[in-house]
């Protein structure tokens, strides 16, 4: 699209679809601030729960962490595609708010588990919310913006995502230590930390129920069965560029598991080994994790501009290259408390956000309007499979090989997809707008 539709709202350089108000836009930005961080916090704080509440031996925590995340993603895979298709019919707001309420319920009961079996059960409830919220966030982000400003908009929303994760890593990560200072015992401090996240999710649900625009999704004259919508989304994967977008979801979501789950576990375990308390080790992990996300935020706008100015497959290849370098370098770190860890965190953050933004820009460009929610749902489903893979395999190699092995694994996968992106770009040339027949493929 060469020119924007001037009937829509304009905020700075961003042009929005006609019908969306400033309140709708800023409510969605608040959702960006809270959605990813609300989900990431579960894996980030879990080392404290395993160590101080359930007293799981360190040698078993890697596999258990991976298995819990894998169980969550099995639930996500079962729910996520349906959530996207359902939102095309009922609207985004109801599904989005329900997802946050489920996250709140998961944080409420998870720290009350007194066995590993209960952890698995409670994680399944959390997994339903973790399936719904990212799909609704992605669908709303795609819905709101005109194609003219899409990549820049993705840069803005990625900054909000990153800022939310930074707040989680630098403030919420310190809550166990804070509650300990206030006189709570280790078990109570852990529970209070989880219940703080419950309160955050409830506030987010209230804000979204008030400020999001009702409806959303493609409008059709006849109701299309959910199974048909899902099949339509899957059929889009036959196109090489959409296939690349789907595969980037596999890589990108797997990246988030390694950074958000195994990174904190690695830092906490080594911190305990050198004499730090579990709470202080978690705070240190939060500081380093915050540096990763700050680096991502700083680079997000630049990656958005790159994705707008250049072919989006080329941008995808660039993002995958940076991510491959970042993960491989992190996999070589022997001492995460040394000074070289800071540079590794910066490169890793830049690579992480580059893949996220370029994948989102490519998805938005390729997804037909009438089945956009279905395509986003499939995108999320493939991402969930990526998380399942990274969780299970990453947990096993964390315990059996090295705590840095999951980083090396993701470096290899990012490099492999980079070569596929280069093949798509060279084989199929520059992007050509999809035809009307593709737009109507859901009918």
RODO-2510 file (C-alpha; in nm, 4 decimals, decimal comma):
residues 443
     n   res          X          Y          Z
     1     x     0,0000     0,0000     0,0000
     2     x     0,1550     0,3257    -0,1185
     3     x    -0,0855     0,5689     0,0499
     4     x    -0,2816     0,5493     0,3767
     5     x    -0,6590     0,5717     0,4096
     6     x    -0,6941     0,9193     0,5587
     7     x    -1,0362     0,8323     0,7030
     8     x    -0,8552     0,6408     0,9750
     9     x    -0,7006     0,7712     1,2973
    10     x    -0,3432     0,9014     1,2670
    11     x    -0,1092     0,8983     1,5675
    12     x     0,2381     1,0195     1,4770
    13     x     0,3540     0,8194     1,1732
    14     x     0,0918     0,5482     1,2330
    15     x    -0,2323     0,5184     1,0354
    16     x    -0,5069     0,3017     1,1854
    17     x    -0,8042     0,1308     1,0250
    18     x    -1,1126     0,3586     1,0171
    19     x    -1,3405     0,2965     1,3150
    20     x    -1,0724     0,2588     1,5821
    21     x    -1,0432     0,5333     1,8448
    22     x    -0,7485     0,6602     2,0423
    23     x    -0,8818     0,4825     2,3512
    24     x    -0,8910     0,1543     2,1583
    25     x    -0,5311     0,2026     2,0452
    26     x    -0,3921     0,2906     2,3878
    27     x    -0,5870     0,0073     2,5496
    28     x    -0,4251    -0,2308     2,3045
    29     x    -0,0834    -0,0868     2,3887
    30     x    -0,1600    -0,1571     2,7551
    31     x    -0,2451    -0,5125     2,6516
    32     x     0,0946    -0,5324     2,4808
    33     x     0,2528    -0,4164     2,8053
    34     x     0,0873    -0,6895     3,0124
    35     x     0,0179    -0,9895     2,7867
    36     x     0,3594    -1,1377     2,7141
    37     x     0,4977    -1,0456     3,0556
    38     x     0,2000    -1,2098     3,2287
    39     x     0,2761    -1,5366     3,0523
    40     x     0,6560    -1,5145     3,0738
    41     x     0,6503    -1,4590     3,4501
    42     x     0,5256    -1,8132     3,5090
    43     x     0,8429    -1,9689     3,3729
    44     x     1,0689    -1,6978     3,5077
    45     x     0,9716    -1,7292     3,8751
    46     x     0,9321    -2,1067     3,8723
    47     x     1,2907    -2,1824     3,9890
    48     x     1,2006    -2,0193     4,3217
    49     x     0,8955    -2,2425     4,3596
    50     x     1,0872    -2,5586     4,2734
    51     x     1,3713    -2,4744     4,5120
    52     x     1,2080    -2,3123     4,8141
    53     x     0,8563    -2,4585     4,8168
    54     x     0,8818    -2,8069     4,6664
    55     x     1,2554    -2,8644     4,7319
    56     x     1,3214    -3,0287     4,3942
    57     x     1,6909    -3,1287     4,3528
    58     x     1,8780    -2,9052     4,1088
    59     x     1,9784    -3,2029     3,8952
    60     x     1,6099    -3,2662     3,8189
    61     x     1,4913    -2,9100     3,7683
    62     x     1,5880    -2,8752     3,4023
    63     x     1,3847    -3,1730     3,2832
    64     x     1,0927    -3,0867     3,5132
    65     x     1,0926    -2,7262     3,3934
    66     x     1,0882    -2,8419     3,0331
    67     x     0,8153    -3,0991     3,0957
    68     x     0,5897    -2,8473     3,2716
    69     x     0,6300    -2,6032     2,9847
    70     x     0,5653    -2,8864     2,7384
    71     x     0,2412    -2,9841     2,9125
    72     x     0,1321    -2,6209     2,9026
    73     x     0,2009    -2,6074     2,5307
    74     x     0,0051    -2,9259     2,4640
    75     x    -0,2923    -2,7407     2,6107
    76     x    -0,2006    -2,4342     2,4062
    77     x    -0,1908    -2,6384     2,0856
    78     x    -0,5368    -2,7777     2,1614
    79     x    -0,6876    -2,4347     2,2293
    80     x    -0,4975    -2,1714     2,0334
    81     x    -0,6200    -2,2351     1,6794
    82     x    -0,9793    -2,2577     1,7970
    83     x    -0,9431    -1,9308     1,9891
    84     x    -0,8365    -1,7443     1,6764
    85     x    -1,1164    -1,8864     1,4644
    86     x    -1,3751    -1,8299     1,7380
    87     x    -1,2723    -1,4664     1,7725
    88     x    -1,3444    -1,4151     1,4023
    89     x    -1,7077    -1,4904     1,4872
    90     x    -1,7581    -1,3503     1,8385
    91     x    -1,5089    -1,0626     1,8411
    92     x    -1,1726    -1,0201     2,0120
    93     x    -1,2700    -0,8508     2,3394
    94     x    -1,4630    -1,1345     2,5058
    95     x    -1,1972    -1,3936     2,4260
    96     x    -0,9115    -1,1601     2,5240
    97     x    -1,0605    -1,0727     2,8649
    98     x    -1,1419    -1,4388     2,9342
    99     x    -0,7796    -1,5284     2,8660
   100     x    -0,6536    -1,2864     3,1306
   101     x    -0,9038    -1,4206     3,3838
   102     x    -0,7714    -1,7720     3,3225
   103     x    -0,4134    -1,6507     3,3710
   104     x    -0,5189    -1,4922     3,7007
   105     x    -0,6736    -1,8203     3,8153
   106     x    -0,3574    -2,0089     3,7212
   107     x    -0,1336    -1,7768     3,9231
   108     x    -0,3743    -1,8029     4,2156
   109     x    -0,3566    -2,1809     4,2543
   110     x    -0,0111    -2,2692     4,1150
   111     x     0,1905    -2,1820     4,4304
   112     x    -0,0528    -2,3880     4,6404
   113     x     0,0678    -2,7104     4,4782
   114     x     0,2247    -2,9534     4,7229
   115     x     0,3374    -3,2121     4,4679
   116     x     0,4735    -3,2318     4,1162
   117     x     0,1476    -3,3922     4,0016
   118     x    -0,0477    -3,0878     4,1165
   119     x     0,1948    -2,8613     3,9327
   120     x     0,1048    -3,0374     3,6091
   121     x    -0,2692    -3,0064     3,6756
   122     x    -0,2555    -2,6383     3,7681
   123     x    -0,0274    -2,5621     3,4733
   124     x    -0,2960    -2,6945     3,2383
   125     x    -0,5421    -2,4303     3,3602
   126     x    -0,2799    -2,1625     3,3119
   127     x    -0,2122    -2,3051     2,9671
   128     x    -0,5650    -2,2281     2,8474
   129     x    -0,5112    -1,8610     2,9275
   130     x    -0,1627    -1,8751     2,7773
   131     x    -0,3205    -2,0060     2,4568
   132     x    -0,5862    -1,7387     2,4275
   133     x    -0,4005    -1,4199     2,5213
   134     x    -0,1196    -1,4245     2,2580
   135     x    -0,3614    -1,5100     1,9768
   136     x    -0,5915    -1,2232     2,0707
   137     x    -0,2983    -0,9856     2,1086
   138     x    -0,1600    -1,0781     1,7670
   139     x    -0,5026    -1,0612     1,6023
   140     x    -0,5781    -0,7177     1,7493
   141     x    -0,2359    -0,5844     1,6497
   142     x    -0,3005    -0,7000     1,2940
   143     x    -0,6610    -0,5704     1,2938
   144     x    -0,5919    -0,2162     1,4091
   145     x    -0,3272    -0,0929     1,1673
   146     x    -0,3246    -0,0040     0,7984
   147     x    -0,0746    -0,1874     0,5791
   148     x     0,0984     0,1454     0,5129
   149     x     0,2223     0,1587     0,8753
   150     x     0,2255    -0,2089     0,9695
   151     x     0,5948    -0,2688     1,0366
   152     x     0,6356     0,0571     1,2313
   153     x     0,3300    -0,0373     1,4360
   154     x     0,4871    -0,3747     1,5088
   155     x     0,7948    -0,1897     1,6289
   156     x     0,5825     0,0171     1,8685
   157     x     0,3922    -0,2842     2,0004
   158     x     0,7156    -0,4782     2,0404
   159     x     0,8558    -0,1935     2,2504
   160     x     0,5490    -0,2171     2,4739
   161     x     0,5903    -0,5943     2,4933
   162     x     0,9535    -0,5488     2,5863
   163     x     0,8790    -0,2784     2,8406
   164     x     0,6261    -0,5061     3,0072
   165     x     0,8787    -0,7875     3,0248
   166     x     1,1413    -0,5475     3,1633
   167     x     0,8986    -0,4447     3,4378
   168     x     0,8333    -0,8104     3,5082
   169     x     1,2026    -0,8959     3,5177
   170     x     1,3191    -0,5974     3,7219
   171     x     1,0248    -0,5486     3,9597
   172     x     0,8148    -0,8650     3,9846
   173     x     1,1289    -1,0801     3,9902
   174     x     1,2246    -0,9059     4,3142
   175     x     0,8936    -0,9733     4,4893
   176     x     1,0044    -1,2943     4,6679
   177     x     1,3050    -1,1129     4,8177
   178     x     1,0845    -0,8132     4,8989
   179     x     0,8283    -1,0228     5,0845
   180     x     1,1095    -1,1991     5,2706
   181     x     1,2353    -0,8594     5,3873
   182     x     0,8853    -0,7809     5,5130
   183     x     0,8998    -1,0892     5,7353
   184     x     0,7347    -1,3607     5,5283
   185     x     0,8796    -1,7107     5,5379
   186     x     1,0207    -1,8526     5,2099
   187     x     0,7039    -2,0438     5,1221
   188     x     0,4725    -1,7495     5,1911
   189     x     0,7031    -1,5125     5,0017
   190     x     0,6803    -1,7317     4,6933
   191     x     0,3025    -1,7499     4,7139
   192     x     0,2681    -1,3757     4,7584
   193     x     0,4842    -1,3256     4,4486
   194     x     0,2512    -1,5438     4,2422
   195     x    -0,0563    -1,3709     4,3825
   196     x     0,0913    -1,0348     4,2860
   197     x     0,0810    -1,1634     3,9287
   198     x    -0,2826    -1,2633     3,9859
   199     x    -0,3645    -0,9023     4,0709
   200     x    -0,1854    -0,7773     3,7587
   201     x    -0,3891    -1,0116     3,5374
   202     x    -0,7169    -0,9020     3,6981
   203     x    -0,6330    -0,5356     3,6406
   204     x    -0,5491    -0,6119     3,2775
   205     x    -0,8811    -0,7920     3,2286
   206     x    -1,0690    -0,4923     3,3690
   207     x    -0,8857    -0,2419     3,1483
   208     x    -0,9394    -0,4477     2,8324
   209     x    -1,3082    -0,5011     2,9036
   210     x    -1,3500    -0,1232     2,9178
   211     x    -1,1223     0,0023     2,6411
   212     x    -1,1002    -0,2523     2,3590
   213     x    -1,3191    -0,2079     2,0524
   214     x    -1,6010    -0,4644     2,0372
   215     x    -1,6016    -0,7008     1,7440
   216     x    -1,3019    -0,7499     1,5183
   217     x    -1,2078    -0,9988     1,2528
   218     x    -1,3354    -1,0433     0,9038
   219     x    -1,7031    -0,9882     0,8326
   220     x    -1,8832    -1,2451     0,6222
   221     x    -2,2475    -1,2806     0,5311
   222     x    -2,2673    -1,6418     0,6430
   223     x    -2,1196    -1,8112     0,9458
   224     x    -1,8293    -2,0330     0,8453
   225     x    -1,7724    -2,3474     1,0567
   226     x    -1,4705    -2,3296     1,2858
   227     x    -1,3136    -2,6374     1,1277
   228     x    -1,3416    -2,4770     0,7844
   229     x    -1,1793    -2,1579     0,9112
   230     x    -0,8926    -2,3558     1,0616
   231     x    -0,8442    -2,5482     0,7380
   232     x    -0,8404    -2,2189     0,5490
   233     x    -0,5665    -2,0921     0,7779
   234     x    -0,3630    -2,4077     0,7252
   235     x    -0,4058    -2,3869     0,3465
   236     x    -0,2319    -2,0503     0,3524
   237     x     0,0847    -2,2342     0,4552
   238     x     0,1167    -2,3727     0,1026
   239     x     0,2446    -2,0335    -0,0103
   240     x     0,6228    -2,0104     0,0494
   241     x     0,6117    -1,6709     0,2207
   242     x     0,3345    -1,7774     0,4554
   243     x     0,5191    -2,1030     0,5209
   244     x     0,8210    -1,8939     0,6199
   245     x     0,6018    -1,6860     0,8520
   246     x     0,4649    -2,0011     1,0153
   247     x     0,8133    -2,1485     1,0593
   248     x     0,9339    -1,8219     1,2081
   249     x     0,6630    -1,8643     1,4722
   250     x     0,8144    -2,2044     1,5577
   251     x     1,1573    -2,0458     1,5998
   252     x     1,0460    -1,7233     1,7661
   253     x     0,8281    -1,8817     2,0321
   254     x     1,0961    -2,1422     2,1015
   255     x     1,3399    -1,8564     2,1511
   256     x     1,1127    -1,7107     2,4188
   257     x     1,1136    -2,0386     2,6127
   258     x     1,4906    -2,0572     2,6204
   259     x     1,5275    -1,6941     2,7270
   260     x     1,2332    -1,6773     2,9654
   261     x     1,2625    -2,0189     3,1307
   262     x     1,6048    -2,1793     3,1020
   263     x     1,7943    -1,8505     3,1313
   264     x     1,6510    -1,7745     3,4760
   265     x     1,6934    -2,1378     3,5856
   266     x     2,0607    -2,1262     3,4830
   267     x     2,1289    -1,8009     3,6695
   268     x     1,9383    -1,9072     3,9831
   269     x     2,1136    -2,2431     4,0063
   270     x     2,4604    -2,0952     3,9601
   271     x     2,3791    -1,8163     4,2042
   272     x     2,2912    -2,0700     4,4710
   273     x     2,6136    -2,2601     4,3979
   274     x     2,8232    -1,9472     4,4654
   275     x     2,6415    -1,8723     4,7908
   276     x     2,3595    -1,6378     4,6886
   277     x     2,0063    -1,6834     4,8213
   278     x     1,7347    -1,8048     4,5858
   279     x     1,5609    -1,4675     4,6019
   280     x     1,8788    -1,2732     4,5278
   281     x     1,9687    -1,5125     4,2453
   282     x     1,6252    -1,4590     4,0923
   283     x     1,6741    -1,0824     4,1193
   284     x     2,0111    -1,1153     3,9392
   285     x     1,8443    -1,3196     3,6675
   286     x     1,5823    -1,0473     3,6415
   287     x     1,8478    -0,7807     3,5937
   288     x     2,0153    -0,9711     3,3094
   289     x     1,6813    -1,0625     3,1567
   290     x     1,5856    -0,6961     3,1772
   291     x     1,9010    -0,6054     2,9842
   292     x     1,7990    -0,8491     2,7106
   293     x     1,4575    -0,6876     2,6843
   294     x     1,5915    -0,3309     2,7001
   295     x     1,8195    -0,4149     2,4092
   296     x     1,5207    -0,5564     2,2252
   297     x     1,3206    -0,2384     2,2901
   298     x     1,6017    -0,0167     2,1685
   299     x     1,6297    -0,2084     1,8431
   300     x     1,2559    -0,2620     1,7836
   301     x     1,1897     0,0668     1,6037
   302     x     1,4896     0,0197     1,3752
   303     x     1,3750    -0,3312     1,2840
   304     x     1,0272    -0,1978     1,2141
   305     x     1,1693     0,0619     0,9758
   306     x     1,3833    -0,2029     0,8049
   307     x     1,0790    -0,4267     0,7592
   308     x     0,8822    -0,1366     0,6079
   309     x     1,1598    -0,0236     0,3731
   310     x     1,2798    -0,3606     0,2456
   311     x     1,1228    -0,6842     0,1303
   312     x     0,9903    -0,8617     0,4380
   313     x     1,1503    -1,1933     0,3539
   314     x     1,4859    -1,0155     0,3339
   315     x     1,4136    -0,8565     0,6724
   316     x     1,3255    -1,1999     0,8062
   317     x     1,6610    -1,3380     0,6915
   318     x     1,8440    -1,0506     0,8617
   319     x     1,6578    -1,1060     1,1881
   320     x     1,7291    -1,4789     1,1835
   321     x     2,0999    -1,4129     1,1210
   322     x     2,1276    -1,1820     1,4231
   323     x     1,9367    -1,4307     1,6393
   324     x     2,1593    -1,7182     1,5280
   325     x     2,4681    -1,5202     1,6264
   326     x     2,3184    -1,4146     1,9605
   327     x     2,2112    -1,7612     2,0705
   328     x     2,5332    -1,9250     1,9592
   329     x     2,7430    -1,6689     2,1485
   330     x     2,5323    -1,7124     2,4632
   331     x     2,5904    -2,0852     2,4348
   332     x     2,9646    -2,0239     2,4704
   333     x     2,9366    -1,8360     2,8024
   334     x     3,0999    -2,0274     3,0866
   335     x     3,0418    -1,7740     3,3657
   336     x     2,7142    -1,5750     3,3504
   337     x     2,8398    -1,3586     3,6367
   338     x     3,1375    -1,2371     3,4312
   339     x     3,1500    -0,9055     3,2469
   340     x     3,1139    -1,0547     2,8972
   341     x     2,7580    -1,1658     2,9730
   342     x     2,6323    -0,8110     2,9202
   343     x     2,7357    -0,7940     2,5543
   344     x     2,5852    -1,1380     2,4955
   345     x     2,2559    -1,0211     2,6469
   346     x     2,2484    -0,7168     2,4170
   347     x     2,3061    -0,9224     2,1007
   348     x     2,0544    -1,1827     2,2154
   349     x     1,7894    -0,9176     2,2760
   350     x     1,8435    -0,7634     1,9326
   351     x     1,8177    -1,1036     1,7674
   352     x     1,5058    -1,1990     1,9615
   353     x     1,3125    -0,8840     1,8682
   354     x     1,4337    -0,8912     1,5077
   355     x     1,2716    -1,2291     1,4519
   356     x     0,9507    -1,1268     1,6301
   357     x     0,9034    -0,8037     1,4330
   358     x     0,9992    -0,9407     1,0931
   359     x     0,7767    -1,2453     1,1451
   360     x     0,4824    -1,0300     1,2493
   361     x     0,5301    -0,7954     0,9543
   362     x     0,5437    -1,0879     0,7131
   363     x     0,2340    -1,2449     0,8696
   364     x     0,0369    -0,9202     0,8498
   365     x     0,1317    -0,8748     0,4859
   366     x     0,0371    -1,2288     0,3880
   367     x    -0,2774    -1,2993     0,5960
   368     x    -0,6045    -1,2476     0,4009
   369     x    -0,8477    -1,0172     0,5826
   370     x    -1,1471    -1,2531     0,5861
   371     x    -0,9608    -1,5358     0,7593
   372     x    -0,7007    -1,3287     0,9397
   373     x    -0,7970    -1,4583     1,2833
   374     x    -0,7708    -1,8149     1,1556
   375     x    -0,4276    -1,7512     1,0054
   376     x    -0,3101    -1,5839     1,3258
   377     x    -0,4455    -1,8818     1,5187
   378     x    -0,2451    -2,1234     1,3054
   379     x     0,0581    -1,8955     1,3424
   380     x     0,0181    -1,9203     1,7182
   381     x    -0,0379    -2,2951     1,7005
   382     x     0,2878    -2,3454     1,5115
   383     x     0,4551    -2,1235     1,7691
   384     x     0,3141    -2,3433     2,0436
   385     x     0,4660    -2,6474     1,8749
   386     x     0,7953    -2,4587     1,8770
   387     x     0,7598    -2,3984     2,2490
   388     x     0,6746    -2,7652     2,3014
   389     x     0,9884    -2,8668     2,1150
   390     x     1,2143    -2,6147     2,2877
   391     x     1,0684    -2,6998     2,6283
   392     x     1,1008    -3,0766     2,6043
   393     x     1,4282    -3,1017     2,4157
   394     x     1,5765    -2,7979     2,5898
   395     x     1,4973    -2,9385     2,9328
   396     x     1,6553    -3,2727     2,8529
   397     x     1,9778    -3,1286     2,7121
   398     x     1,9913    -2,8727     2,9951
   399     x     2,0280    -3,1578     3,2467
   400     x     2,2192    -3,4065     3,0314
   401     x     2,4621    -3,1812     2,8406
   402     x     2,4903    -2,8268     2,9769
   403     x     2,2727    -2,5357     3,0947
   404     x     2,3852    -2,3496     2,7805
   405     x     2,2946    -2,6324     2,5413
   406     x     1,9424    -2,4937     2,4758
   407     x     2,0995    -2,1698     2,3506
   408     x     2,3230    -2,3553     2,1048
   409     x     2,0200    -2,5523     1,9845
   410     x     1,8242    -2,2337     1,9087
   411     x     2,1263    -2,0821     1,7351
   412     x     2,1368    -2,3768     1,4962
   413     x     1,7614    -2,3587     1,4282
   414     x     1,7701    -1,9846     1,3583
   415     x     2,0573    -2,0353     1,1154
   416     x     1,8717    -2,3149     0,9346
   417     x     1,5591    -2,1014     0,8885
   418     x     1,7740    -1,8103     0,7700
   419     x     1,8934    -2,0234     0,4782
   420     x     1,5327    -2,1137     0,3944
   421     x     1,4389    -1,7435     0,3986
   422     x     1,7225    -1,6687     0,1580
   423     x     1,6007    -1,9480    -0,0697
   424     x     1,2449    -1,8074    -0,0693
   425     x     1,3737    -1,4587    -0,1493
   426     x     1,5983    -1,5754    -0,4333
   427     x     1,3538    -1,8298    -0,5726
   428     x     1,0341    -1,6224    -0,5619
   429     x     1,1640    -1,2666    -0,5905
   430     x     0,9935    -0,9602    -0,4478
   431     x     0,6522    -0,9723    -0,2873
   432     x     0,3464    -0,9545    -0,5122
   433     x     0,0057    -0,8809    -0,3533
   434     x    -0,2073    -1,1899    -0,3028
   435     x    -0,4904    -1,2381    -0,5466
   436     x    -0,8615    -1,2173    -0,4854
   437     x    -0,8906    -1,5937    -0,5150
   438     x    -0,6580    -1,6333    -0,2219
   439     x    -0,8514    -1,3743    -0,0253
   440     x    -1,1672    -1,5801    -0,0742
   441     x    -1,0072    -1,9147     0,0065
   442     x    -1,2086    -1,9476     0,3257
   443     x    -1,5384    -1,9415     0,1395
***
